[in-house]
Amino acid sequence: MSVDELGHRGEFTPAPGAAPLPRMVAAQARMETRLLLRNGEQVLLAVVIPLVVLVGGIVAARRFDLPVDGRPVDLLTPGVLALAVMSTSFTSLAIATGFERRYGVLKRLGSSPLPRSGLLAGKVGALLVVEALQLVVLGGAGLLLGWSPDLTVAGVIGGLLVVLAATAAFASLGLLLAGTIRAEATLAAANLVYLLLLAGGAVVLPASAYGDFGAVAQWLPSGALGGAMREALRAGDFPATHLLVLLAWGGLGTVLTARTFRWE
């Protein structure tokens, strides 16, 4: 059969068209995950700093005989897991998105067959993959250091829901930051907010450790996340109140981001 005959039958007729949305989102999530894991600064935020906080906190509590309710490792490990979620879904996402916006990457992706909702879904998917790796590494480190979590059905389900709600809340706030100011300002602001919440946001330590300010800190997204992880993994309870606080922050951040985010 000749080439002309095959062409007439449609054998060589191009069939342009976009891939199905789930496949495009999965491909975008894989690319975003590789970019996050290849960046040394992101790995530092994702694993190294939380691990240093965990080990340093345990050593300090033992050496200086700090007043801790129960064993230090059981108090600090849930908070460090919360810190890891915050560092990835807020700080890493804000910085990466800010520079993608500066260099025109978002503008080009926004004009591709992948819809903007698919781009955001891909970014969130990458965050969840990295967070799963963080929880395995940091949770394993906690177990090696003697962590004994109180695992109940309510606590495990609550903990998983909290991670999802916290990822959505912090991601929306990170995108709000990255979509409204310059990349260099985003870099500085994201790191500053991270350090402030680490020191005074009741994420690693409970709100009761901050005196009168604890009444405010517990309503921050960091305080709600840290409190929820401790309630789920240390007490084995379902953290309903903290979960509602995170959902409220996620809703607020989503609305503000949708109204203010600039793609270029």
C-alpha positions as CSV (number, residue, x, y, z in Angstrom):
1,M,0.0,0.0,0.0
2,S,1.4,3.4,-0.9
3,V,2.0,6.3,1.4
4,D,-0.7,8.3,-0.4
5,E,-3.2,5.5,0.3
6,L,-2.3,5.4,4.0
7,G,-2.6,9.2,4.3
8,H,-6.0,9.0,2.6
9,R,-7.1,6.4,5.2
10,G,-6.0,8.7,8.0
11,E,-3.0,6.7,9.1
12,F,-0.7,9.8,9.2
13,T,-3.4,12.4,10.0
14,P,-2.3,14.5,13.0
15,A,-4.7,14.4,16.0
16,P,-3.8,17.4,18.1
17,G,-5.3,17.8,21.5
18,A,-4.5,18.1,25.2
19,A,-4.1,15.1,27.4
20,P,-6.8,14.4,30.0
21,L,-6.7,16.7,32.9
22,P,-5.7,14.1,35.5
23,R,-2.7,13.1,33.4
24,M,-1.6,16.7,33.0
25,V,-2.0,17.3,36.7
26,A,0.0,14.2,37.6
27,A,2.8,15.2,35.2
28,Q,2.9,18.7,36.7
29,A,3.0,17.3,40.2
30,R,5.9,15.0,39.3
31,M,7.8,17.9,37.8
32,E,7.1,20.1,40.9
33,T,8.2,17.4,43.2
34,R,11.5,16.9,41.4
35,L,12.1,20.7,41.5
36,L,11.4,20.8,45.2
37,L,13.7,17.9,46.1
38,R,16.6,19.1,43.9
39,N,16.7,22.5,45.6
40,G,19.1,22.5,48.5
41,E,17.3,25.3,50.3
42,Q,14.0,23.5,50.1
43,V,15.6,20.3,51.6
44,L,17.1,22.4,54.4
45,L,13.6,23.8,55.2
46,A,11.9,20.5,54.7
47,V,14.1,18.1,56.7
48,V,17.3,19.5,58.2
49,I,15.9,22.4,60.2
50,P,13.0,20.3,61.7
51,L,15.4,17.5,62.5
52,V,17.8,20.0,64.2
53,V,14.8,21.4,66.2
54,L,13.8,17.9,67.3
55,V,17.2,16.7,68.4
56,G,18.2,20.1,69.9
57,G,15.0,20.4,71.8
58,I,15.3,16.9,73.3
59,V,19.0,17.5,74.3
60,A,18.2,20.9,75.8
61,A,15.2,19.6,77.8
62,R,17.4,16.8,79.3
63,R,20.5,18.9,79.9
64,F,18.9,21.9,81.4
65,D,16.1,20.0,83.1
66,L,13.4,22.2,81.4
67,P,9.9,21.8,82.8
68,V,8.2,19.6,80.3
69,D,4.9,17.8,80.7
70,G,5.9,14.2,80.1
71,R,8.9,13.0,78.0
72,P,10.4,15.7,75.8
73,V,10.4,13.5,72.7
74,D,6.7,12.8,73.0
75,L,6.0,16.5,73.2
76,L,8.4,17.7,70.5
77,T,7.9,15.1,67.8
78,P,4.3,16.0,66.9
79,G,5.3,19.7,66.9
80,V,8.2,19.1,64.6
81,L,6.0,17.1,62.2
82,A,3.7,20.2,62.2
83,L,6.8,22.5,61.5
84,A,7.7,20.3,58.6
85,V,4.3,20.7,57.0
86,M,4.4,24.4,57.5
87,S,7.8,24.8,56.1
88,T,6.9,23.0,52.9
89,S,3.4,24.2,52.2
90,F,4.1,27.8,53.1
91,T,7.7,28.9,52.9
92,S,9.0,26.6,50.1
93,L,5.9,27.1,48.0
94,A,5.9,30.9,48.5
95,I,9.6,31.2,47.5
96,A,9.4,28.9,44.5
97,T,6.2,30.5,43.2
98,G,7.5,34.0,43.7
99,F,10.6,33.3,41.5
100,E,8.5,31.4,38.9
101,R,6.3,34.5,38.6
102,R,9.3,36.8,38.3
103,Y,11.0,34.8,35.5
104,G,7.7,34.4,33.5
105,V,7.3,30.7,34.2
106,L,3.8,31.1,35.5
107,K,2.8,33.2,32.6
108,R,4.0,30.6,30.1
109,L,2.3,27.7,32.1
110,G,-0.9,29.7,32.3
111,S,-1.0,29.8,28.5
112,S,-0.4,26.1,28.1
113,P,-3.2,23.4,27.7
114,L,-2.9,22.9,31.5
115,P,-5.5,25.1,33.1
116,R,-4.5,27.3,36.0
117,S,-6.6,25.2,38.4
118,G,-4.6,22.2,37.1
119,L,-1.3,24.0,37.8
120,L,-2.4,24.7,41.4
121,A,-3.5,21.1,41.8
122,G,-0.1,20.0,40.6
123,K,1.7,22.2,43.1
124,V,-0.5,20.9,45.9
125,G,0.1,17.3,44.8
126,A,3.9,17.9,44.9
127,L,3.5,19.4,48.4
128,L,1.7,16.3,49.6
129,V,4.4,14.0,48.2
130,V,7.2,16.0,49.9
131,E,5.2,16.1,53.2
132,A,4.7,12.3,53.1
133,L,8.5,11.9,52.8
134,Q,9.0,14.4,55.6
135,L,6.6,12.6,57.9
136,V,8.4,9.3,57.2
137,V,11.9,10.7,57.8
138,L,11.1,12.8,60.9
139,G,8.6,10.3,62.3
140,G,11.3,7.6,61.9
141,A,13.8,9.9,63.6
142,G,11.4,10.4,66.5
143,L,10.9,6.7,66.9
144,L,14.6,6.1,67.0
145,L,14.8,8.7,69.7
146,G,12.2,7.0,71.8
147,W,8.9,8.6,70.6
148,S,5.9,6.6,71.6
149,P,2.8,8.0,69.9
150,D,-0.7,7.3,71.1
151,L,-2.1,5.9,67.9
152,T,-5.9,5.6,67.8
153,V,-8.3,5.4,64.9
154,A,-9.7,8.9,65.8
155,G,-6.2,10.3,66.2
156,V,-4.8,8.9,63.0
157,I,-7.8,10.0,60.9
158,G,-7.7,13.4,62.6
159,G,-4.0,13.7,62.0
160,L,-4.3,13.0,58.2
161,L,-7.2,15.5,57.9
162,V,-5.2,18.1,59.7
163,V,-2.2,17.6,57.3
164,L,-4.6,18.1,54.4
165,A,-6.3,21.1,55.9
166,A,-3.0,22.7,57.0
167,T,-1.5,22.2,53.6
168,A,-4.4,23.9,52.0
169,A,-4.3,26.8,54.5
170,F,-0.6,27.4,54.4
171,A,-0.4,26.9,50.6
172,S,-3.1,29.6,50.1
173,L,-1.3,32.0,52.4
174,G,2.0,31.2,50.6
175,L,0.4,31.9,47.2
176,L,-1.1,35.1,48.6
177,L,2.4,36.3,49.5
178,A,4.0,35.2,46.3
179,G,1.3,36.6,44.0
180,T,1.3,40.1,45.4
181,I,4.9,41.2,46.0
182,R,8.3,40.9,44.3
183,A,10.2,37.7,44.4
184,E,13.0,39.1,46.5
185,A,10.5,40.5,49.0
186,T,8.7,37.1,49.0
187,L,12.0,35.4,49.9
188,A,12.6,37.7,52.8
189,A,9.0,37.8,54.0
190,A,8.5,34.0,53.8
191,N,11.6,33.2,55.8
192,L,10.8,35.9,58.3
193,V,7.3,34.6,58.9
194,Y,8.7,31.1,59.2
195,L,11.1,32.1,61.9
196,L,8.5,34.1,63.8
197,L,6.0,31.2,63.7
198,L,8.8,28.8,64.7
199,A,9.7,30.9,67.7
200,G,6.3,32.2,68.8
201,G,3.6,30.5,66.8
202,A,2.9,27.6,69.1
203,V,3.8,25.1,66.4
204,V,6.6,23.1,68.1
205,L,5.6,23.9,71.7
206,P,2.1,24.1,73.0
207,A,0.3,27.4,73.4
208,S,0.5,27.1,77.2
209,A,4.3,27.6,77.0
210,Y,3.8,31.2,75.7
211,G,2.0,32.6,78.7
212,D,-0.7,35.2,78.0
213,F,0.2,35.2,74.3
214,G,-0.8,31.6,74.1
215,A,-4.4,32.6,74.0
216,V,-3.7,34.3,70.7
217,A,-1.2,31.8,69.3
218,Q,-3.6,28.9,69.5
219,W,-5.8,30.7,66.8
220,L,-2.9,31.2,64.4
221,P,-2.6,28.6,61.6
222,S,0.7,27.5,63.2
223,G,-0.8,27.2,66.6
224,A,-3.8,25.3,65.3
225,L,-1.6,22.9,63.3
226,G,0.8,22.2,66.2
227,G,-2.0,21.8,68.7
228,A,-3.9,19.5,66.4
229,M,-0.8,17.2,65.8
230,R,-0.2,17.0,69.5
231,E,-3.9,16.3,70.2
232,A,-4.0,13.6,67.5
233,L,-0.6,11.9,68.1
234,R,0.0,12.5,71.8
235,A,-3.5,12.3,73.3
236,G,-5.0,10.1,70.5
237,D,-8.1,12.4,70.2
238,F,-9.8,13.9,67.1
239,P,-8.7,17.6,66.9
240,A,-12.0,19.0,65.9
241,T,-11.5,22.6,67.0
242,H,-8.0,22.9,65.6
243,L,-9.2,21.4,62.3
244,L,-12.0,24.0,62.1
245,V,-9.5,26.8,62.7
246,L,-7.3,25.5,59.8
247,L,-10.3,25.2,57.5
248,A,-11.2,28.8,58.3
249,W,-7.7,30.0,57.5
250,G,-7.7,28.0,54.3
251,G,-11.0,29.6,53.2
252,L,-9.8,33.1,54.0
253,G,-6.5,32.5,52.3
254,T,-8.2,31.1,49.2
255,V,-10.5,34.0,48.8
256,L,-7.8,36.6,49.2
257,T,-5.4,34.8,46.8
258,A,-8.1,34.4,44.2
259,R,-8.7,38.2,44.3
260,T,-5.1,39.4,44.5
261,F,-2.9,36.8,42.8
262,R,-1.0,38.2,39.7
263,W,0.4,35.6,37.3
264,E,3.0,38.0,35.9
